Amino acid sequence: MFTPKTIYYEKSIEKYELGKKLLEKYANVPKRIIENHNNIEEMRKKDNKEFLTMKQNLIIGIRKTHKFVENHKTSDFLVPYTSSGCTASCMYCYLVCNYNKCAYLRIFVNREEMLEKIIKVANKSEKNLTFEIGSNSDLILENTITENLPWTIKNFNNSSKGFLTFPTKFEMVDNILDIDHKGKIIIRMSINPNDIINQFEIGTSKLQGRIEAINKLKEAGYKIGIIIAPVIMVENWKTLYLDLIKILDSKLSTKVKKDVFFEVIFMTYSFIHTKINEAVFPNANILFNKEIMTGRGKGKYMYKKDLRRDGEIFFRGALQKYFPNNRIMYIV
C-alpha cells in the first residue's frame, strides 16, 4: 500500500469531495501547497538520481484539460481522467517523457465533471462508444488511494450507452468484484514474462497475481482483454514469450478463454529513459540495443522493421496455436 512521503496539492482541491477525503486520509503526511500540479519548480530542479525519491510523493490537483483524443485500437476515444503517472518504476514507461513532470502520481479530484462529460458524449452518440480512461495512469493502482473505481463504475451506470476501458499491471481488484457494472466495463491486463517483470517492471504485481486477477474479474462478469506489452527483445525473448502464452493457456479459466481478446505492443524507448536508468538503476540490464533498434523521432527508438515483422509472425502463430478462437486486436 502506497503511503506518500509528501503531498503537494492545489488549494482548490478543498472544494471537492475527493479532495477533502484525501487530505483527511493523509492528515499526518507533510503537505505543501502548490500553484499548479503541472509545474512544480522544486521537482524540475531534481537530478536524475532522485527519480525514485520523487515517486514517493503524491500530487493532488484539478484537471483542467478535458480534450478527447480519437483512438482506433480498443476504444473510440482516449479520455483524460482521474490520474496521471504511477508509483511503480517500469524502466521503459512512456510517461517518462519528462521525468520531473510526468512520472510521479498525480490525482485529479474533479471526477464529477470528467465523468459527466463522458456520459454526455456517450448518450449523444448513435452507437455505443468506448472510452479509454486509463491511457496515462493505472487505475487499479490509483484505486488503492482514491477508491475511484467503485465510484466510477456505479455512476457510469447512469449512462444509457457506452463502455469504459482501462489497462493495468496490478492485481488489487477485490473491491470492484461485487459491483453491478452492467457489462459496461472492459479491463485489460498488461502482462509480461516473469523475467521481464522482475527486471524491468519494478513495483508492479507479479505474473501469477495478474493472472489470478484476470480470473476473478471474469468471474465477476467483466469483459477482459490481455495486453502482451511491451514486448522486449532480450536475447531469449521468443522462448520467454512462448512460455508466457503456454502459462496463460494453462492458468486462465475456461470463462476467460471463451472470449478474451489480445493486444501486442513492442517496446519503444528514449534517450531520457537511458539517462534516468543509468542514474537510478546502474546495475540493471540495458534496454537500449543499437544493433536491433532504430530511430523513431527525436531521441526515441523502436525495434527495426524486420525484427518487428518477425515478431508479429511469431505472436500470431503462437496465439493462433494456443488461443485459436480469440481475437488479436492489433500487433504494433
N, C-alpha and C positions, 0 to 999 in steps of 0.2 A: 504494500500500500504506500503510495507516494505521500510524503509529508514535506512540504516546501521549506526551504531554508529561509527564504524571504519572499514576501508578497509585494509586488509592485501593482498599484491599482489607480485607475482614474476615479476621481472623487464622485463622478456622476453615477457610478455603479450602485451607490447607496440608494438610488431612487427605484431600483429594480428588485423584485422578489428574490431572484437568484443571487444578485449582488449582496443583499443583506444576509442571505443564508450562508454564503461563502465566507464573508467577514466574521460571522458568528462561529462558523465551523473552525476557522483558523484564528480564533481570538488570541491565542498565545504565540502566534508566529509573528516575528518582526515585520513591520509594514512600512512601505514608502509610497507616498502619493506622487503620481506622475501626470504630466500633461497629456501625453499621447502614447498609447500602447505600442505604436508603430515607430516610435523614435525615442528610445531611452538612451540618453547620452552616455551614461557610465557603462552601459553594455557595449556600445560601439567602440569604446576605448580598450576593451579587454583583448588580451593576447590569445592566440590560437590555443595555447596550452590550458587556458581556463574554460575551454568548451564544456567539459563535464560539470564543472562547478556552476556554470551559468544555467545548465539544465536542472539544477536543484531549486531554481526559483520558479515562481508562478506569477504570471502576469494576467491581470483581470481588467477588462475594459469593455467598451461599447463598439460593436462592429458597425462601421459607417458605410462600407461598400456592400451593396446588395445586388451586384450585377450577375445575372445568369449567363453562363457560357454554354453554347451549344456543344453537344458531345454526340459521337456516333459509334460508341462501343457498347457499353451495357446500360447506358442511360441516355436521356434526351438532353439533360442539362446538368452541368456542374454548378452547384449552388453554394454560396457562402453560408456557413452555418456556425455552430456554437464554439468551435475551437480551431486553432491552428498550431502546428508544431506538435511536439511529443516529448515525453520524458525518457524514452528509450534512446539508444545511440547507435542506430544502424549506420555502418560505415559508408554506405552508398546513398543515403537518404537524399531524395531530390529536393527536399525543403532546404537543404544546406546550400542554398544559392548565395546566401549572405548570412553566415552563422550567427552574427550578433543582432540579427533582426528576425530570422525565420525559424530557427531551430528549436528554441525553447517553447514551452507550452504557454499558449495564450488562450484564456477563456473569455467568451463574449456573453454577457448576461442578458442582452436584449433578444432573447429567444422568441418571445411572443411575436414581435414584428417580423422576424425572419420566417417563422413557420406560417404566419398569416399570409405572407406573400406567396409562399409555395402553394398553399391551399387555394388561394385566389387564382393563380395561374393554372393549377390542376383542374379546377372546376370550370374554367372558361374554355378549356381545350375540347375539341371534338373527339379526341382519342385519349386513352389512358397514358399519360406521360410518366416517365421515370426520372426521379430527381436524385442525383448523387450528392449526398450531404456530408461525405467524409473524404473528399479528394485531397485535402491538405491537413488531415489530422487522423487520429484513431479514436473513434467514438466509444469503443468498448473501454479503452483506457481512460478517456475523459470521463466516462460514466462513473468510474470509481471515485471521482472527485465531486461531480455535479449531480449525479443521478438524472441526467438529462434524457437518457434514452426512454425510461418508462414514461416520463412526461411527454416526450415527442411522439411516441407510439400511440399513447392514449389520445392525444389531441389531434393527431393526423386522422384519426377515425372520424373526425368532423368533416373531412373532405368526402365528396361524392365520387371522386375519381382519383387515379394516380397511385404511384408506388414510390417509396423511398428506398434507397440502397446505399450501402457503405461497406468498405473493406476493413479488415482488422488483422492484427497479428497476435491477438490476446485471447485468453481462454475464460475470462471472468464474465460469464454470460448469465449466471444464475438468476439475477434479479429482473431479467426480462423474459424468463421462460413461462411464467404464469399469466402474462399479459394477453388480453384479447387484441391481437394485431390485425385480425380480419384478412390475413393473407396479403397485406399491403406493404410488407417489409421484406426486402431482399438483402441477406447478409452474405458477404463474400469473404471467405477466409484465405488470407495470403499464407502460402506455405513454402518451405524450402527443406532440403535435406538437413538432418541434424548437424552434420559437419559444417554446413553453411551457416545455420542459425547460431551455433556455438562460436564461430569465428567472427561473423560479421553483423549479426543482428542482436547486439548486446542490449540486454534489458527487456527482451520480448519473451513471450511464452515459448516453451519447447514444443516440438512437433507433436508429441503424444497429447499434450494438453490441448493443442489446437484441434486435433482430430476428435478428441472427446467432446470438445465444444461444438463442433460441426454436428455430431450425432445428437447431442442434447437439443440443439436449435431445431434440427429437422423433426425430432420427436415432438417438439413444441409447435410444429406446423409452419415454421419459417421457410421461405424459399431460400435455397442455398446455392452459392457459387464457390468455386475454388480457383484461386489465382496462384499459379506457379510463378513466383516472381520475388525478386528479379533473378532470372537465370544467370548464374555467374560461371563463366567458363574456366574453372580451375582445371588442373591437369587431368583429373579423372572425372570430369563433370558428367559424361554420359552414364557412367556406372552409378554415380550418386543419384542422378535424377531417374534412372530406370528403377533403382531400388526404392526411391520415393514413391513412384507410381505403383509399384508392387505392394508397398506398405498400405497405400490408400485402398487398393483393391481388397486387401485382407482385413482392414480395420474399420472401414466405413460401413455403416449399417445398410441393410437392404433398402430401407426407405430413402437414404441419401443417394445411393447408387441408381435409384429408379429415375431420377430427373435432375441430378446435379449437372451444372454446366462448368466449363473450364475457360480460363483466360491464361495466356502465357506471355510473359513480358521479359525481354532480355535487358540486362543491366545497361544503363548509361552512367557515365562517371564524369567528374570535372576536376579541373586544376585546384579548385577550392577544397574539394574532398582530400586531395593528396596532401595539401599543406596542413589541414587540420589533423588528418590521421597520422602524419609524421610527428606532429607535436604531442598528440594525445595518446596514440597507440604505437609507440616507436618499435615495439617488438611484434606487431601484428603482421600477418601476411599482406603483401601488397596487392591491391586490386587492379591497379593500372598495369597493363601489359602492352607495350608499344608494338610488339610483334603481331598481336591479334586485334588491336584496336586502331580506330581511325578518327579523325576529327569530325565533330558534329556541331559546328558553330564555334564561337569564341570560347576557348577554354573548356570545351566539352568533348567527350569521347564516347564512341559506341563500338561494338564489335564489327569487324569488316563484313561486307555484304555476303561473301561466300560462306563465311562461318555462320552467319545468321540464317542463310538459306539451308545449310546443312542442319542447323539446329531445328529449324521448322520441320524439315523432313523427319528428323528423329522424334520430335514430340508428337507429330501427327501419327506416326507409326506406332509409338508406344501407347498413346492414349486410345487409338483405334483398337489395339490388341486387348487392352485390359478394361476399357470402357467403350465398347463398340456402339452402344446405344445413347451415348451422351454427347451433347453438342460442344464443340470448341468454338467459342465466340470469336476469338481472334488470336493470332500469334504475331507479336510485334517486337 
